[in-house]
Amino acid sequence: MITAIIFILVLAVLILAHEFGHFIAAKKSGLTVEEFGFGFPPRIFGIKKGETVYSVNLLPLGGFVKILGEDGNDTSNPKSFSSKSTGTRGLITVSGVAMNFLLAMSLLIAGYFIGLPQIIDQNNEAIAKNTAIQIVAVSGNSPAEKAGIKMGDAIKSVKIGDKTVAVNEISVLQDAINANKGKEILFNIQRGKDYFEIKATPRINPPEGEGALGIGLAKTGFISYPWHQSFWLGIKSTFILTWEIIAGFWDLLKNLITAGKTPQGLAGPVGIAVLTNQAAQLGFIYLLQLVAVISLNLTVLNLIPFPALDGGRLLFLAIEKIKGSKVNPKIENAIHSIGMILLLILVALITYRDILRLK
């Protein structure tokens, strides 16, 4: 239940930020906003304030802002979307992703000020707090995965027989594992605020490219910065992450086109809910970081020129600008409807795969 509540709150923040971008841009352009909805219909309830209905809908996979004339009608009404120039309509369309981008940037700026978890090296070790040897990857079907060790866990100590060894460097843990292949090791683990013990036996002959336990390790710690440094680091990190996400989506599209399959790391609503739960268990700052990354993913995803996405709508505006006249509204609306159906099918397939992973 707590996981569901946190997930819904995270979704609400991301969706409302995006739709508020469309909403405020439309309002500032003098348009009539008929509905501001969280989730997709059917509607659960709605409250009308002024000319706008603020609604909560059954399917919490997104949201929408319904603007008068966005279907191509009411071209003579100055409060209609279709009466505005392509520049104004483009600004309103792109305002949603702009808000997701600014939300991520704001969260990262706040994170650097509060103290984000970072990889520790000689350059920053002196200013790091709460350093730990942390699990950053767990191989599938490895002793670590079978024992219940998760990404994000911090290894505090290991016990072999009657001997307990404190783990304060990666080399200490690696030496302990390599020296005791085939023997049961008791790992003292910190996960968020919780401490517990897990038993696992390192493999004598692990698969190529994997260690005996099947984990990736990093020395991490929390580093906070003055507000002026946090501001710059947050902006810089936002652009770096955005570029990395663009590269990831490009690889995704290539796999879909050439191989007809989606990468194993791609997650739908269920997968994101699991990630949200894991981040929440580790602590607030991890959840903040995850929300920033998801918000940037939404920014890039929505700019893809695919029907029903903001990028698809921008594409039609570009076509209109080039040809000097509007695309037939019925044709455009039909293409966006087909695009939405295809997106929902893709989400359903990814969700099905996410559910299979939980079994």
Contacts in CASP RR format, 6 or more apart in sequence:
PFRMAT RR
TARGET T0000
AUTHOR 0000-0000-0000
METHOD contacts of the structure
MODEL  1
MITAIIFILVLAVLILAHEFGHFIAAKKSGLTVEEFGFGFPPRIFGIKKG
ETVYSVNLLPLGGFVKILGEDGNDTSNPKSFSSKSTGTRGLITVSGVAMN
FLLAMSLLIAGYFIGLPQIIDQNNEAIAKNTAIQIVAVSGNSPAEKAGIK
MGDAIKSVKIGDKTVAVNEISVLQDAINANKGKEILFNIQRGKDYFEIKA
TPRINPPEGEGALGIGLAKTGFISYPWHQSFWLGIKSTFILTWEIIAGFW
DLLKNLITAGKTPQGLAGPVGIAVLTNQAAQLGFIYLLQLVAVISLNLTV
LNLIPFPALDGGRLLFLAIEKIKGSKVNPKIENAIHSIGMILLLILVALI
TYRDILRLK
2 280 0 8 1.000
3 273 0 8 1.000
3 276 0 8 1.000
3 277 0 8 1.000
3 280 0 8 1.000
4 273 0 8 1.000
6 276 0 8 1.000
6 277 0 8 1.000
6 280 0 8 1.000
6 287 0 8 1.000
7 272 0 8 1.000
7 273 0 8 1.000
7 276 0 8 1.000
7 277 0 8 1.000
8 60 0 8 1.000
10 276 0 8 1.000
10 287 0 8 1.000
10 290 0 8 1.000
10 291 0 8 1.000
10 294 0 8 1.000
11 60 0 8 1.000
11 62 0 8 1.000
12 38 0 8 1.000
13 103 0 8 1.000
13 291 0 8 1.000
14 100 0 8 1.000
14 103 0 8 1.000
14 291 0 8 1.000
14 294 0 8 1.000
14 295 0 8 1.000
14 298 0 8 1.000
15 38 0 8 1.000
15 39 0 8 1.000
15 60 0 8 1.000
15 62 0 8 1.000
15 63 0 8 1.000
16 38 0 8 1.000
17 96 0 8 1.000
17 99 0 8 1.000
17 100 0 8 1.000
17 103 0 8 1.000
17 295 0 8 1.000
18 63 0 8 1.000
18 96 0 8 1.000
18 97 0 8 1.000
18 99 0 8 1.000
18 100 0 8 1.000
18 298 0 8 1.000
18 302 0 8 1.000
19 36 0 8 1.000
19 37 0 8 1.000
19 38 0 8 1.000
19 63 0 8 1.000
19 64 0 8 1.000
19 65 0 8 1.000
19 96 0 8 1.000
20 96 0 8 1.000
20 99 0 8 1.000
21 95 0 8 1.000
21 96 0 8 1.000
21 98 0 8 1.000
21 99 0 8 1.000
22 65 0 8 1.000
22 67 0 8 1.000
22 92 0 8 1.000
22 93 0 8 1.000
22 95 0 8 1.000
22 96 0 8 1.000
23 33 0 8 1.000
23 36 0 8 1.000
23 65 0 8 1.000
24 95 0 8 1.000
25 91 0 8 1.000
25 92 0 8 1.000
25 95 0 8 1.000
25 96 0 8 1.000
26 33 0 8 1.000
26 65 0 8 1.000
26 67 0 8 1.000
26 81 0 8 1.000
26 92 0 8 1.000
27 33 0 8 1.000
29 84 0 8 1.000
29 88 0 8 1.000
29 91 0 8 1.000
29 92 0 8 1.000
30 78 0 8 1.000
30 79 0 8 1.000
31 67 0 8 1.000
31 68 0 8 1.000
31 79 0 8 1.000
31 80 0 8 1.000
31 81 0 8 1.000
31 84 0 8 1.000
31 92 0 8 1.000
32 51 0 8 1.000
32 67 0 8 1.000
32 68 0 8 1.000
32 79 0 8 1.000
32 80 0 8 1.000
33 51 0 8 1.000
33 52 0 8 1.000
33 65 0 8 1.000
33 66 0 8 1.000
33 67 0 8 1.000
33 68 0 8 1.000
34 51 0 8 1.000
34 52 0 8 1.000
34 53 0 8 1.000
34 66 0 8 1.000
34 67 0 8 1.000
34 68 0 8 1.000
35 52 0 8 1.000
35 53 0 8 1.000
35 54 0 8 1.000
35 55 0 8 1.000
35 64 0 8 1.000
35 65 0 8 1.000
35 66 0 8 1.000
36 52 0 8 1.000
36 53 0 8 1.000
36 54 0 8 1.000
36 55 0 8 1.000
36 65 0 8 1.000
36 66 0 8 1.000
37 54 0 8 1.000
37 55 0 8 1.000
37 56 0 8 1.000
37 57 0 8 1.000
37 63 0 8 1.000
37 64 0 8 1.000
37 65 0 8 1.000
37 66 0 8 1.000
38 55 0 8 1.000
38 56 0 8 1.000
38 57 0 8 1.000
38 60 0 8 1.000
38 62 0 8 1.000
38 63 0 8 1.000
39 56 0 8 1.000
39 57 0 8 1.000
39 58 0 8 1.000
39 59 0 8 1.000
39 60 0 8 1.000
39 61 0 8 1.000
39 62 0 8 1.000
39 63 0 8 1.000
39 64 0 8 1.000
40 57 0 8 1.000
40 58 0 8 1.000
40 59 0 8 1.000
40 61 0 8 1.000
40 62 0 8 1.000
40 63 0 8 1.000
40 64 0 8 1.000
41 57 0 8 1.000
41 58 0 8 1.000
41 59 0 8 1.000
42 57 0 8 1.000
42 58 0 8 1.000
43 55 0 8 1.000
43 56 0 8 1.000
43 57 0 8 1.000
43 58 0 8 1.000
44 55 0 8 1.000
44 56 0 8 1.000
44 57 0 8 1.000
44 58 0 8 1.000
45 55 0 8 1.000
45 56 0 8 1.000
46 53 0 8 1.000
46 54 0 8 1.000
46 55 0 8 1.000
46 56 0 8 1.000
47 53 0 8 1.000
47 54 0 8 1.000
47 55 0 8 1.000
48 54 0 8 1.000
57 63 0 8 1.000
61 269 0 8 1.000
61 347 0 8 1.000
67 81 0 8 1.000
67 92 0 8 1.000
68 74 0 8 1.000
68 77 0 8 1.000
68 79 0 8 1.000
68 80 0 8 1.000
68 81 0 8 1.000
69 75 0 8 1.000
69 77 0 8 1.000
69 80 0 8 1.000
69 81 0 8 1.000
69 82 0 8 1.000
69 83 0 8 1.000
70 81 0 8 1.000
70 82 0 8 1.000
71 82 0 8 1.000
71 329 0 8 1.000
71 333 0 8 1.000
72 81 0 8 1.000
72 82 0 8 1.000
72 326 0 8 1.000
72 329 0 8 1.000
73 80 0 8 1.000
73 82 0 8 1.000
73 329 0 8 1.000
74 80 0 8 1.000
74 82 0 8 1.000
74 83 0 8 1.000
75 82 0 8 1.000
75 83 0 8 1.000
76 83 0 8 1.000
77 83 0 8 1.000
81 89 0 8 1.000
81 92 0 8 1.000
82 326 0 8 1.000
82 329 0 8 1.000
84 92 0 8 1.000
86 317 0 8 1.000
86 320 0 8 1.000
86 321 0 8 1.000
87 317 0 8 1.000
89 317 0 8 1.000
90 313 0 8 1.000
90 314 0 8 1.000
90 317 0 8 1.000
93 310 0 8 1.000
93 311 0 8 1.000
93 313 0 8 1.000
93 314 0 8 1.000
93 317 0 8 1.000
94 310 0 8 1.000
94 314 0 8 1.000
96 302 0 8 1.000
96 310 0 8 1.000
97 298 0 8 1.000
97 299 0 8 1.000
97 302 0 8 1.000
97 303 0 8 1.000
97 310 0 8 1.000
100 295 0 8 1.000
100 296 0 8 1.000
100 298 0 8 1.000
100 299 0 8 1.000
100 302 0 8 1.000
101 238 0 8 1.000
101 242 0 8 1.000
101 295 0 8 1.000
101 296 0 8 1.000
101 299 0 8 1.000
103 292 0 8 1.000
103 295 0 8 1.000
104 238 0 8 1.000
104 241 0 8 1.000
104 291 0 8 1.000
104 292 0 8 1.000
104 293 0 8 1.000
104 295 0 8 1.000
104 296 0 8 1.000
104 299 0 8 1.000
105 234 0 8 1.000
105 235 0 8 1.000
105 238 0 8 1.000
105 292 0 8 1.000
107 288 0 8 1.000
107 289 0 8 1.000
107 291 0 8 1.000
107 292 0 8 1.000
107 295 0 8 1.000
108 116 0 8 1.000
108 233 0 8 1.000
108 234 0 8 1.000
108 237 0 8 1.000
108 238 0 8 1.000
108 289 0 8 1.000
108 292 0 8 1.000
109 230 0 8 1.000
109 231 0 8 1.000
109 233 0 8 1.000
109 234 0 8 1.000
109 235 0 8 1.000
110 230 0 8 1.000
110 288 0 8 1.000
111 230 0 8 1.000
111 285 0 8 1.000
111 288 0 8 1.000
111 289 0 8 1.000
112 224 0 8 1.000
112 225 0 8 1.000
112 229 0 8 1.000
112 230 0 8 1.000
112 233 0 8 1.000
112 234 0 8 1.000
112 237 0 8 1.000
113 224 0 8 1.000
113 225 0 8 1.000
113 226 0 8 1.000
113 227 0 8 1.000
113 230 0 8 1.000
114 224 0 8 1.000
114 285 0 8 1.000
114 288 0 8 1.000
115 222 0 8 1.000
115 223 0 8 1.000
115 224 0 8 1.000
115 225 0 8 1.000
115 285 0 8 1.000
116 222 0 8 1.000
116 223 0 8 1.000
116 285 0 8 1.000
116 289 0 8 1.000
117 134 0 8 1.000
117 220 0 8 1.000
117 221 0 8 1.000
117 222 0 8 1.000
117 285 0 8 1.000
117 286 0 8 1.000
117 289 0 8 1.000
118 124 0 8 1.000
118 128 0 8 1.000
118 220 0 8 1.000
118 221 0 8 1.000
118 222 0 8 1.000
118 223 0 8 1.000
119 218 0 8 1.000
119 219 0 8 1.000
119 220 0 8 1.000
120 128 0 8 1.000
120 131 0 8 1.000
120 219 0 8 1.000
120 220 0 8 1.000
120 221 0 8 1.000
121 219 0 8 1.000
124 223 0 8 1.000
125 131 0 8 1.000
127 223 0 8 1.000
128 221 0 8 1.000
128 222 0 8 1.000
128 223 0 8 1.000
129 221 0 8 1.000
129 222 0 8 1.000
129 223 0 8 1.000
129 224 0 8 1.000
130 221 0 8 1.000
130 222 0 8 1.000
131 168 0 8 1.000
131 219 0 8 1.000
131 220 0 8 1.000
131 221 0 8 1.000
132 154 0 8 1.000
132 155 0 8 1.000
132 156 0 8 1.000
132 190 0 8 1.000
132 219 0 8 1.000
132 220 0 8 1.000
132 221 0 8 1.000
133 154 0 8 1.000
133 155 0 8 1.000
133 167 0 8 1.000
133 168 0 8 1.000
133 169 0 8 1.000
133 170 0 8 1.000
133 172 0 8 1.000
133 173 0 8 1.000
133 217 0 8 1.000
133 218 0 8 1.000
133 219 0 8 1.000
134 152 0 8 1.000
134 153 0 8 1.000
134 154 0 8 1.000
134 155 0 8 1.000
134 217 0 8 1.000
134 218 0 8 1.000
134 219 0 8 1.000
134 220 0 8 1.000
135 144 0 8 1.000
135 149 0 8 1.000
135 150 0 8 1.000
135 151 0 8 1.000
135 152 0 8 1.000
135 153 0 8 1.000
135 154 0 8 1.000
135 155 0 8 1.000
135 215 0 8 1.000
135 216 0 8 1.000
135 217 0 8 1.000
136 151 0 8 1.000
136 152 0 8 1.000
136 216 0 8 1.000
136 217 0 8 1.000
136 218 0 8 1.000
137 151 0 8 1.000
137 215 0 8 1.000
137 216 0 8 1.000
138 144 0 8 1.000
138 145 0 8 1.000
138 149 0 8 1.000
138 150 0 8 1.000
138 151 0 8 1.000
138 214 0 8 1.000
138 215 0 8 1.000
138 216 0 8 1.000
139 145 0 8 1.000
139 207 0 8 1.000
139 210 0 8 1.000
139 211 0 8 1.000
139 214 0 8 1.000
139 215 0 8 1.000
140 214 0 8 1.000
142 203 0 8 1.000
142 206 0 8 1.000
142 210 0 8 1.000
142 213 0 8 1.000
142 214 0 8 1.000
142 215 0 8 1.000
143 200 0 8 1.000
143 201 0 8 1.000
143 202 0 8 1.000
143 203 0 8 1.000
143 212 0 8 1.000
143 213 0 8 1.000
143 214 0 8 1.000
144 200 0 8 1.000
144 213 0 8 1.000
144 214 0 8 1.000
144 215 0 8 1.000
145 214 0 8 1.000
146 200 0 8 1.000
147 187 0 8 1.000
147 198 0 8 1.000
147 199 0 8 1.000
147 200 0 8 1.000
148 198 0 8 1.000
149 187 0 8 1.000
149 189 0 8 1.000
149 198 0 8 1.000
149 200 0 8 1.000
149 213 0 8 1.000
149 215 0 8 1.000
150 191 0 8 1.000
150 278 0 8 1.000
151 278 0 8 1.000
152 191 0 8 1.000
152 278 0 8 1.000
152 282 0 8 1.000
153 189 0 8 1.000
153 190 0 8 1.000
153 191 0 8 1.000
154 189 0 8 1.000
154 190 0 8 1.000
154 191 0 8 1.000
154 220 0 8 1.000
155 167 0 8 1.000
155 173 0 8 1.000
155 187 0 8 1.000
155 188 0 8 1.000
155 189 0 8 1.000
156 166 0 8 1.000
156 167 0 8 1.000
156 188 0 8 1.000
156 189 0 8 1.000
156 190 0 8 1.000
156 195 0 8 1.000
157 164 0 8 1.000
157 165 0 8 1.000
157 166 0 8 1.000
157 167 0 8 1.000
157 187 0 8 1.000
157 188 0 8 1.000
158 164 0 8 1.000
158 165 0 8 1.000
158 167 0 8 1.000
158 173 0 8 1.000
158 176 0 8 1.000
158 177 0 8 1.000
158 185 0 8 1.000
158 186 0 8 1.000
158 187 0 8 1.000
158 188 0 8 1.000
159 165 0 8 1.000
159 185 0 8 1.000
159 186 0 8 1.000
159 188 0 8 1.000
160 176 0 8 1.000
160 180 0 8 1.000
160 183 0 8 1.000
160 185 0 8 1.000
160 186 0 8 1.000
161 186 0 8 1.000
165 172 0 8 1.000
165 176 0 8 1.000
166 172 0 8 1.000
167 173 0 8 1.000
167 176 0 8 1.000
169 219 0 8 1.000
170 217 0 8 1.000
170 218 0 8 1.000
170 219 0 8 1.000
173 217 0 8 1.000
174 217 0 8 1.000
176 185 0 8 1.000
177 185 0 8 1.000
177 202 0 8 1.000
177 211 0 8 1.000
177 212 0 8 1.000
177 213 0 8 1.000
178 202 0 8 1.000
178 212 0 8 1.000
180 202 0 8 1.000
181 202 0 8 1.000
181 203 0 8 1.000
181 204 0 8 1.000
181 212 0 8 1.000
182 201 0 8 1.000
182 202 0 8 1.000
182 203 0 8 1.000
182 204 0 8 1.000
183 201 0 8 1.000
183 202 0 8 1.000
184 199 0 8 1.000
184 200 0 8 1.000
184 201 0 8 1.000
185 199 0 8 1.000
185 200 0 8 1.000
185 201 0 8 1.000
185 202 0 8 1.000
186 197 0 8 1.000
186 198 0 8 1.000
186 199 0 8 1.000
187 197 0 8 1.000
187 198 0 8 1.000
187 199 0 8 1.000
187 200 0 8 1.000
188 195 0 8 1.000
188 197 0 8 1.000
189 195 0 8 1.000
189 196 0 8 1.000
189 197 0 8 1.000
189 198 0 8 1.000
191 281 0 8 1.000
191 282 0 8 1.000
192 281 0 8 1.000
192 282 0 8 1.000
192 283 0 8 1.000
193 283 0 8 1.000
194 281 0 8 1.000
200 213 0 8 1.000
202 211 0 8 1.000
202 212 0 8 1.000
202 213 0 8 1.000
203 211 0 8 1.000
203 212 0 8 1.000
203 213 0 8 1.000
203 214 0 8 1.000
204 212 0 8 1.000
206 212 0 8 1.000
206 214 0 8 1.000
222 285 0 8 1.000
224 230 0 8 1.000
225 233 0 8 1.000
238 292 0 8 1.000
238 296 0 8 1.000
241 292 0 8 1.000
241 293 0 8 1.000
241 296 0 8 1.000
242 296 0 8 1.000
242 299 0 8 1.000
242 300 0 8 1.000
245 296 0 8 1.000
245 297 0 8 1.000
245 299 0 8 1.000
245 300 0 8 1.000
246 300 0 8 1.000
249 300 0 8 1.000
249 301 0 8 1.000
249 304 0 8 1.000
251 263 0 8 1.000
252 262 0 8 1.000
252 263 0 8 1.000
252 266 0 8 1.000
253 304 0 8 1.000
255 261 0 8 1.000
255 262 0 8 1.000
255 263 0 8 1.000
256 262 0 8 1.000
262 346 0 8 1.000
262 349 0 8 1.000
262 350 0 8 1.000
262 353 0 8 1.000
266 350 0 8 1.000
267 274 0 8 1.000
267 275 0 8 1.000
267 350 0 8 1.000
267 354 0 8 1.000
268 347 0 8 1.000
268 350 0 8 1.000
268 351 0 8 1.000
268 354 0 8 1.000
269 347 0 8 1.000
269 351 0 8 1.000
269 354 0 8 1.000
270 351 0 8 1.000
270 354 0 8 1.000
270 355 0 8 1.000
270 358 0 8 1.000
271 354 0 8 1.000
271 357 0 8 1.000
272 294 0 8 1.000
274 354 0 8 1.000
274 358 0 8 1.000
275 290 0 8 1.000
276 287 0 8 1.000
276 290 0 8 1.000
279 286 0 8 1.000
279 287 0 8 1.000
279 289 0 8 1.000
279 290 0 8 1.000
280 286 0 8 1.000
280 287 0 8 1.000
301 309 0 8 1.000
302 309 0 8 1.000
302 310 0 8 1.000
302 311 0 8 1.000
303 309 0 8 1.000
303 310 0 8 1.000
303 311 0 8 1.000
303 314 0 8 1.000
304 311 0 8 1.000
304 312 0 8 1.000
305 311 0 8 1.000
305 312 0 8 1.000
305 314 0 8 1.000
305 315 0 8 1.000
306 312 0 8 1.000
306 339 0 8 1.000
306 343 0 8 1.000
307 335 0 8 1.000
307 336 0 8 1.000
307 338 0 8 1.000
307 339 0 8 1.000
307 340 0 8 1.000
307 342 0 8 1.000
308 336 0 8 1.000
308 337 0 8 1.000
308 339 0 8 1.000
308 340 0 8 1.000
308 343 0 8 1.000
309 343 0 8 1.000
312 336 0 8 1.000
313 336 0 8 1.000
316 327 0 8 1.000
316 332 0 8 1.000
319 327 0 8 1.000
320 326 0 8 1.000
320 327 0 8 1.000
END
